[in-house]
């Protein structure tokens, strides 16, 4: 009897799922997308715009062998289950597999699960469905929009101002950063004063003057307040009341990335790679198990089963007074709510237990050996534990009771001038028992005592303090993601990739954890703002996301959306081609030896070079001076003829890194595994290296100091 075949996206996920389904199933992986739009046809778009925006898909380079392997696996199967990720991207991957593979005469079904646990997976296979064409159409529309925008806008910017790329989401996000930077630079500090009165251990701040909130913007105004004060203050009010603070909802993609950035300084990309490993599954106590639910979500909803199990867990662990109530979330206007919030798949699998298991089983080695999943080999036990604990504590904490504080308020009156002091004392920690490490630290206040209403008290001192207003803070990754979510720019799956693109294109760089636009990034935004103002606005991005949602729901037609977009976008491109000013290349101060025209700096495939400005009439390019590699004078251990010289890698992952090679290349291709340390030997001024054991020594091997 032919086996049933299950196709998932990642090899590590296939290992986990195969453990649950048993020998009747063969579980294999597509390793992500197998196809994408071709780069052929008019404009290299891979889209026949004149023929109803018909896409032309091609198997991705390097994926032909995977497609062949998948066809061989399904050859004898009668049932095929497509179990790619539970979102639009996953739905599209399933459709591409269905459309590309030889599935004729076979029953093909789609299965979806939000967590990779035995119960969730087996239940999903009891309720298979057909591929949701509306979801596929929504994703396909996004992809075609990205291709049209990416090719046309990027080609325009490259030809005019040498910028590498632009896009609906990335350009809107870049505009936020650039606009904020302009606001910071234009900011003018304004002087203001604070006045405080000190009584023993209590510091009271100026609250009201003649019943109004004061704005003291000069020293003269501050002095006037001080002059109107008598020696004694009258205690007008001393009130004590309880204040409750409620837990925040369980994490979404956005809030996870923000929390990990604020707490651990993880980039959005790093956080998602760690979460991906936790979702897809790890070997845990003898079985493969997914530890968290799907990590791309904008919903804070929790399943009824998890809520009930967690409430019982809280009661058993902490007592009934710590059990809160589940607040059904009111999702934002543009939330998809396709999945639950990010949560642990089992509340009984505590972070402490998880860490103890990982450390006891020497999991660092296991992670490094999982070569089939590059994401897992790039994370550590510590990182897995930190992100798992963050997700766990936030999910469980969201179902715990509120924290209770006793708040004391003191009002002191002096000639119709009020001073106010507050004191907060914790009475019950509630949800903070789990989440206090992730909360903002409250300003410590002294306990207010020894005051009675109606009595007069003398201040130890009353002082004024000169201050100046400060400009708004630059964006951190966390703050940018927060604003992107609130403004409707992109979706949970796009936040990390958008930030990564801005950094990769050198439109922004990071200074002290803040995102600062580069000159190129600023110029890109200014050029786009001049010709594509509405297109890169947050309102346009939000509207397009809502339109894509309508396609996913079957309420909007793909063709109408694409045609409307193209009718709007193409005239803007044509206008910008004619009117956008072309950036003049930087001159070098030299003249061309062939025609006497100024020499300029140009950028090509292999970086910058100097060429004649009179191109194409004059095609002179200044030859690059070859830097002679530093010779260590150490004999090559392989050929015994050449010596080891210091070279710099020009491509690949090691680009820019120095290494040792034989001077007798290409006859001898010896390369040293030793890493070069950025210092010189104090005795012989030769190269200093670090060997496989981590020992730092002189390349000569001599006992130099």
GIURKA-V571525 format. One record per residue. NEAR is the number of other C-alpha atoms within 12 Angstrom. Layout:
NEAR ; NEAR
This chain:
10 ; 17 ; 22 ; 30 ; 39 ; 45 ; 48 ; 41 ; 34 ; 33 ; 29 ; 37 ; 41 ; 37 ; 33 ; 35 ; 45 ; 33 ; 28 ; 29 ; 29 ; 19 ; 16 ; 18 ; 29 ; 31 ; 36 ; 35 ; 39 ; 42 ; 33 ; 31 ; 34 ; 34 ; 34 ; 29 ; 31 ; 24 ; 24 ; 16 ; 17 ; 19 ; 19 ; 20 ; 29 ; 27 ; 32 ; 23 ; 26 ; 14 ; 12 ; 16 ; 29 ; 22 ; 32 ; 23 ; 26 ; 23 ; 25 ; 22 ; 16 ; 16 ; 22 ; 20 ; 16 ; 27 ; 32 ; 20 ; 19 ; 33 ; 26 ; 18 ; 29 ; 35 ; 22 ; 21 ; 28 ; 24 ; 29 ; 41 ; 41 ; 46 ; 47 ; 43 ; 41 ; 35 ; 35 ; 38 ; 31 ; 38 ; 37 ; 38 ; 40 ; 44 ; 35 ; 35 ; 43 ; 35 ; 20 ; 27 ; 32 ; 25 ; 28 ; 18 ; 14 ; 21 ; 22 ; 31 ; 32 ; 36 ; 33 ; 37 ; 38 ; 37 ; 40 ; 45 ; 35 ; 27 ; 20 ; 26 ; 31 ; 24 ; 19 ; 27 ; 28 ; 17 ; 16 ; 24 ; 21 ; 23 ; 31 ; 30 ; 27 ; 27 ; 35 ; 31 ; 36 ; 37 ; 35 ; 39 ; 40 ; 37 ; 33 ; 35 ; 38 ; 30 ; 33 ; 36 ; 35 ; 28 ; 27 ; 31 ; 39 ; 29 ; 26 ; 34 ; 35 ; 25 ; 24 ; 26 ; 33 ; 31 ; 34 ; 31 ; 38 ; 39 ; 40 ; 43 ; 44 ; 45 ; 49 ; 40 ; 48 ; 48 ; 41 ; 37 ; 40 ; 35 ; 27 ; 26 ; 28 ; 21 ; 17 ; 20 ; 17 ; 13 ; 16 ; 13 ; 15 ; 16 ; 20 ; 22 ; 28 ; 31 ; 36 ; 30 ; 36 ; 26 ; 30 ; 18 ; 19 ; 31 ; 30 ; 35 ; 31 ; 38 ; 29 ; 25 ; 28 ; 17 ; 14 ; 13 ; 15 ; 23 ; 20 ; 29 ; 23 ; 21 ; 21 ; 16 ; 22 ; 29 ; 21 ; 18 ; 33 ; 28 ; 17 ; 20 ; 30 ; 20 ; 19 ; 24 ; 35 ; 29 ; 31 ; 26 ; 24 ; 26 ; 23 ; 19 ; 19 ; 20 ; 20 ; 22 ; 22 ; 25 ; 35 ; 30 ; 35 ; 42 ; 43 ; 44 ; 42 ; 43 ; 43 ; 50 ; 45 ; 37 ; 37 ; 38 ; 32 ; 26 ; 23 ; 23 ; 23 ; 28 ; 34 ; 38 ; 33 ; 31 ; 43 ; 42 ; 30 ; 41 ; 42 ; 40 ; 43 ; 47 ; 40 ; 40 ; 41 ; 39 ; 28 ; 25 ; 16 ; 11 ; 18 ; 26 ; 36 ; 41 ; 43 ; 41 ; 44 ; 43 ; 47 ; 43 ; 39 ; 40 ; 34 ; 37 ; 34 ; 35 ; 27 ; 16 ; 17 ; 30 ; 33 ; 21 ; 22 ; 38 ; 31 ; 25 ; 26 ; 33 ; 20 ; 15 ; 20 ; 23 ; 16 ; 19 ; 23 ; 32 ; 31 ; 30 ; 26 ; 30 ; 22 ; 19 ; 20 ; 14 ; 21 ; 17 ; 18 ; 28 ; 32 ; 32 ; 26 ; 30 ; 32 ; 39 ; 44 ; 47 ; 50 ; 45 ; 41 ; 32 ; 34 ; 22 ; 28 ; 29 ; 31 ; 19 ; 18 ; 32 ; 26 ; 19 ; 22 ; 26 ; 20 ; 16 ; 18 ; 16 ; 28 ; 23 ; 19 ; 24 ; 31 ; 19 ; 17 ; 23 ; 15 ; 20 ; 30 ; 20 ; 30 ; 37 ; 26 ; 27 ; 32 ; 27 ; 32 ; 23 ; 31 ; 40 ; 32 ; 32 ; 46 ; 43 ; 38 ; 43 ; 46 ; 39 ; 41 ; 39 ; 44 ; 52 ; 44 ; 44 ; 45 ; 42 ; 33 ; 31 ; 31 ; 25 ; 23 ; 23 ; 24 ; 27 ; 32 ; 38 ; 37 ; 42 ; 38 ; 31 ; 22 ; 22 ; 34 ; 33 ; 40 ; 35 ; 35 ; 30 ; 31 ; 26 ; 26 ; 24 ; 18 ; 21 ; 27 ; 32 ; 36 ; 33 ; 27 ; 32 ; 33 ; 21 ; 22 ; 29 ; 22 ; 12 ; 10 ; 13 ; 10 ; 13 ; 19 ; 22 ; 24 ; 28 ; 21 ; 16 ; 28 ; 19 ; 20 ; 17 ; 18 ; 22 ; 27 ; 22 ; 27 ; 18 ; 23 ; 29 ; 24 ; 27 ; 22 ; 21 ; 18 ; 17 ; 17 ; 17 ; 17 ; 19 ; 22 ; 30 ; 34 ; 33 ; 45 ; 35 ; 30 ; 40 ; 45 ; 31 ; 24 ; 38 ; 35 ; 24 ; 28 ; 36 ; 41 ; 43 ; 41 ; 42 ; 34 ; 33 ; 40 ; 36 ; 27 ; 35 ; 39 ; 25 ; 27 ; 39 ; 28 ; 19 ; 27 ; 26 ; 35 ; 39 ; 30 ; 23 ; 14 ; 13 ; 21 ; 24 ; 34 ; 35 ; 33 ; 25 ; 20 ; 28 ; 40 ; 30 ; 30 ; 43 ; 41 ; 29 ; 32 ; 39 ; 25 ; 21 ; 29 ; 33 ; 23 ; 23 ; 35 ; 35 ; 32 ; 29 ; 22 ; 25 ; 33 ; 30 ; 26 ; 34 ; 34 ; 29 ; 30 ; 38 ; 34 ; 24 ; 30 ; 31 ; 22 ; 18 ; 18 ; 22 ; 25 ; 34 ; 25 ; 18 ; 31 ; 38 ; 23 ; 18 ; 29 ; 27 ; 15 ; 19 ; 26 ; 24 ; 17 ; 27 ; 28 ; 19 ; 17 ; 28 ; 25 ; 15 ; 15 ; 26 ; 21 ; 19 ; 19 ; 14 ; 24 ; 20 ; 19 ; 19 ; 16 ; 20 ; 21 ; 24 ; 18 ; 20 ; 19 ; 16 ; 22 ; 25 ; 29 ; 26 ; 22 ; 26 ; 20 ; 14 ; 9 ; 9 ; 12 ; 18 ; 23 ; 29 ; 36 ; 32 ; 31 ; 21 ; 20 ; 10 ; 12 ; 18 ; 18 ; 24 ; 27 ; 22 ; 11 ; 11 ; 8 ; 7 ; 10 ; 11 ; 19 ; 22 ; 26 ; 31 ; 26 ; 27 ; 24 ; 27 ; 21 ; 21 ; 20 ; 17 ; 18 ; 25 ; 30 ; 36 ; 30 ; 33 ; 29 ; 22 ; 16 ; 14 ; 13 ; 9 ; 8 ; 13 ; 12 ; 12 ; 19 ; 27 ; 33 ; 38 ; 37 ; 32 ; 32 ; 22 ; 20 ; 12 ; 14 ; 19 ; 19 ; 26 ; 27 ; 28 ; 17 ; 27 ; 30 ; 32 ; 24 ; 18 ; 19 ; 21 ; 24 ; 14 ; 17 ; 20 ; 18 ; 29 ; 36 ; 33 ; 30 ; 23 ; 18 ; 13 ; 11 ; 13 ; 16 ; 25 ; 30 ; 30 ; 38 ; 25 ; 22 ; 15 ; 14 ; 18 ; 15
